[in-house]
């Protein structure tokens, strides 16, 4: 018999080939071994999870309504969890009803649904520079033309936004205005008002990502961008229980104008039908039985101490002439090494000394700043942070 000729399978979709993996995830894999003190991952502290409260919530969900908890559910989400999310948003100053909310599998899915709903290949989208790395991945997979908006130490510069919107005619602006990832900075209320006004006047969707807003250690609360005049009919607000309850639940939510929310629900039907029913009902039971705000207060206290420990030791750990910010909350400190230094090149020596951080370059759109790095302070105790900074000082000693 003649030899069988085989052909390779068809190629992957171009959007998949073009999308790069996450450098943060790759660094986390390198630092997963015991003994490494990692400032790399934006991970909540596992010892602060309310394990007992969540176990009781799952027991209650399965005991009270096991058949429902293990069954398919509606795409929009369990009514009681949507009501709880709406109540918490209203308490933070943004009047919200349960029908305004779509429950998602983490806020990352909420972003993916908005992109699937709004963005076509070639569309211009605006982002802060630097910005959340996974958002850049999502926009890249969608084939968007990603345009950075110039920022300073307080975030988006409204004058620069105005000029770019007029020139590029973008479809949306993606922003993490409160305790931003990666910089930890917070956009002031006056700038938020200016962003909302520009969006309304120029015809621009706003995507406001707020995974960290409840982790404030000091300073006054700043209203959501969605709460400002001009933003009401054009803001998709993304929230998450990952940083205040537990990331393993994979529970997020989307608050958006009715037409956009309905379109996102259709996109979600194609993605996963609905978010896990048992996780939603357990979360709803938890929110009824436990004072989540009291739990968050405990988390804030611990994270404030850890932030302070990191800030106290950075001067001795980083090369002379380095600079860094002092975030009022969240999970990250953003630092810049002196001229001539490359945080990416120095990471190898740090990992060899069992300490890690994330170089800042991948968070940038366009020309990166190789001197920048992101340090997360949430995962380790103050004593561990001090030891990690000692190791970091050794890694940077010859730089």
PyMOL commands that set and color helices and strands:
alter all, ss='L'
color gray80, all
select helices_A, chain A and resi 14-18+23-30+46-48+51-69+79-91+98-100+106-118+133-141+158-168+189-202+225-227+247-249+258-271+277-289+292-317+343-352+361-363+382-396
alter helices_A, ss='H'
color red, helices_A
select strands_A, chain A and resi 37-38+101-104+124-128+145-149+151-152+155-156+172-175+205-209+235-240+252-255+323-324+332-336+355-356+358-359+372-376
alter strands_A, ss='S'
color yellow, strands_A
deselect
rebuild
show_as cartoon
